[in-house]
Amino acid sequence: MPAIVTKVAYLMLTRVYPQTLSTLPPVTMEHIAAAGMIAICLYMFGILVHKLIGLPVPVAMLFLAVLAKLTYAILPKMEGGARTVYCFFSTVVTYPLLSLQSESLLRRGTTY
């Protein structure tokens, strides 16, 4: 079953992106570091927007990221680095944090 899901995901990606997955630019440590710096800069600009107009920081970050994406301000190589950082955090960091939080809530006797 996972092979079918993988093939479906591959077909969806090749339909959405005209280039195939094999033609995506290779990602190096520099691209990953640059993607992390872009995320930090988006957060800092989000804080600035929050101070100026009161928009919550995560919402301001989303607007700034969409603006950067629409104006092609971020290179495709940097997007590849951001994709790598996203995959890392979604697979390695998210589940342990959720399990730690639920474990601490259970110790206190709090339920969802």
DRENDO-1510 file (C-alpha; in Angstrom, 1 decimal, always signed):
<recs>
REC; n; res; u; v; w
REC; 1; MET; +0.0; +0.0; +0.0 .
REC; 2; PRO; +2.7; +2.6; +0.7 .
REC; 3; ALA; +4.1; +2.1; -2.8 .
REC; 4; ILE; +0.8; +3.1; -4.2 .
REC; 5; VAL; +0.7; +6.2; -2.0 .
REC; 6; THR; +4.2; +7.1; -3.1 .
REC; 7; LYS; +3.3; +6.7; -6.8 .
REC; 8; VAL; +0.2; +8.9; -6.3 .
REC; 9; ALA; +2.2; +11.5; -4.5 .
REC; 10; TYR; +4.9; +11.4; -7.3 .
REC; 11; LEU; +2.3; +11.8; -10.0 .
REC; 12; MET; +0.7; +14.7; -8.1 .
REC; 13; LEU; +4.0; +16.4; -7.7 .
REC; 14; THR; +5.0; +16.0; -11.4 .
REC; 15; ARG; +1.6; +17.3; -12.4 .
REC; 16; VAL; +1.8; +20.4; -10.1 .
REC; 17; TYR; +5.5; +21.0; -10.9 .
REC; 18; PRO; +6.3; +20.8; -14.6 .
REC; 19; GLN; +9.8; +19.7; -13.9 .
REC; 20; THR; +10.2; +16.2; -12.5 .
REC; 21; LEU; +11.6; +15.5; -9.1 .
REC; 22; SER; +14.9; +14.4; -10.6 .
REC; 23; THR; +15.5; +17.8; -12.2 .
REC; 24; LEU; +15.1; +19.7; -8.9 .
REC; 25; PRO; +18.4; +21.5; -7.9 .
REC; 26; PRO; +20.5; +19.6; -5.4 .
REC; 27; VAL; +20.3; +20.9; -1.9 .
REC; 28; THR; +23.5; +21.7; +0.0 .
REC; 29; MET; +24.2; +22.8; +3.5 .
REC; 30; GLU; +24.5; +26.4; +2.4 .
REC; 31; HIS; +20.9; +26.3; +1.0 .
REC; 32; ILE; +19.6; +24.8; +4.2 .
REC; 33; ALA; +21.4; +27.5; +6.3 .
REC; 34; ALA; +20.1; +30.2; +4.0 .
REC; 35; ALA; +16.5; +28.9; +4.3 .
REC; 36; GLY; +16.9; +28.9; +8.1 .
REC; 37; MET; +18.1; +32.5; +8.0 .
REC; 38; ILE; +15.2; +33.5; +5.7 .
REC; 39; ALA; +12.8; +32.0; +8.3 .
REC; 40; ILE; +14.5; +34.0; +11.1 .
REC; 41; CYS; +14.3; +37.1; +9.0 .
REC; 42; LEU; +10.6; +36.5; +8.3 .
REC; 43; TYR; +10.1; +36.2; +12.0 .
REC; 44; MET; +11.9; +39.4; +12.7 .
REC; 45; PHE; +9.9; +41.2; +10.0 .
REC; 46; GLY; +6.8; +39.7; +11.5 .
REC; 47; ILE; +7.7; +41.2; +14.9 .
REC; 48; LEU; +8.2; +44.6; +13.2 .
REC; 49; VAL; +4.8; +44.4; +11.4 .
REC; 50; HIS; +3.2; +43.4; +14.8 .
REC; 51; LYS; +4.7; +46.5; +16.4 .
REC; 52; LEU; +3.6; +48.8; +13.5 .
REC; 53; ILE; +0.1; +47.6; +12.8 .
REC; 54; GLY; -0.8; +45.0; +15.5 .
REC; 55; LEU; -1.1; +42.0; +13.2 .
REC; 56; PRO; -0.1; +38.8; +15.0 .
REC; 57; VAL; +3.4; +37.7; +14.2 .
REC; 58; PRO; +2.6; +34.3; +12.6 .
REC; 59; VAL; +0.0; +35.9; +10.4 .
REC; 60; ALA; +2.4; +38.6; +9.3 .
REC; 61; MET; +5.0; +35.9; +8.6 .
REC; 62; LEU; +2.6; +34.1; +6.4 .
REC; 63; PHE; +1.8; +37.3; +4.5 .
REC; 64; LEU; +5.5; +38.1; +4.1 .
REC; 65; ALA; +6.2; +34.5; +2.9 .
REC; 66; VAL; +3.5; +34.7; +0.3 .
REC; 67; LEU; +4.7; +38.1; -0.8 .
REC; 68; ALA; +8.2; +36.8; -1.2 .
REC; 69; LYS; +7.0; +33.7; -3.1 .
REC; 70; LEU; +4.8; +35.8; -5.5 .
REC; 71; THR; +7.6; +38.3; -6.2 .
REC; 72; TYR; +10.1; +35.4; -6.8 .
REC; 73; ALA; +12.4; +37.0; -4.1 .
REC; 74; ILE; +13.5; +33.5; -3.0 .
REC; 75; LEU; +15.6; +31.4; -5.3 .
REC; 76; PRO; +14.5; +27.8; -6.2 .
REC; 77; LYS; +17.6; +26.5; -4.5 .
REC; 78; MET; +16.6; +28.3; -1.3 .
REC; 79; GLU; +13.1; +26.8; -1.6 .
REC; 80; GLY; +14.8; +23.4; -1.8 .
REC; 81; GLY; +16.6; +24.1; +1.4 .
REC; 82; ALA; +13.4; +25.2; +3.0 .
REC; 83; ARG; +11.7; +22.0; +1.9 .
REC; 84; THR; +14.5; +20.0; +3.5 .
REC; 85; VAL; +14.2; +21.9; +6.8 .
REC; 86; TYR; +10.4; +21.4; +6.7 .
REC; 87; CYS; +10.7; +17.7; +6.1 .
REC; 88; PHE; +13.2; +17.5; +8.9 .
REC; 89; PHE; +11.0; +19.3; +11.4 .
REC; 90; SER; +7.8; +17.6; +10.4 .
REC; 91; THR; +9.4; +14.1; +10.8 .
REC; 92; VAL; +12.0; +14.4; +13.5 .
REC; 93; VAL; +10.9; +17.3; +15.8 .
REC; 94; THR; +7.1; +17.5; +15.7 .
REC; 95; TYR; +6.2; +14.0; +17.1 .
REC; 96; PRO; +8.6; +14.1; +20.0 .
REC; 97; LEU; +7.4; +17.6; +21.0 .
REC; 98; LEU; +3.8; +16.4; +20.9 .
REC; 99; SER; +4.5; +13.3; +22.9 .
REC; 100; LEU; +6.4; +15.4; +25.5 .
REC; 101; GLN; +3.5; +17.8; +25.8 .
REC; 102; SER; +0.9; +15.1; +26.2 .
REC; 103; GLU; +3.2; +13.3; +28.7 .
REC; 104; SER; +3.5; +16.4; +30.8 .
REC; 105; LEU; -0.3; +17.0; +30.6 .
REC; 106; LEU; -1.0; +13.5; +31.8 .
REC; 107; ARG; +1.4; +13.9; +34.7 .
REC; 108; ARG; -0.6; +17.0; +35.8 .
REC; 109; GLY; -3.9; +15.2; +35.3 .
REC; 110; THR; -5.0; +17.5; +32.6 .
REC; 111; THR; -6.9; +16.1; +29.6 .
REC; 112; TYR; -7.5; +17.6; +26.2 .
</recs>
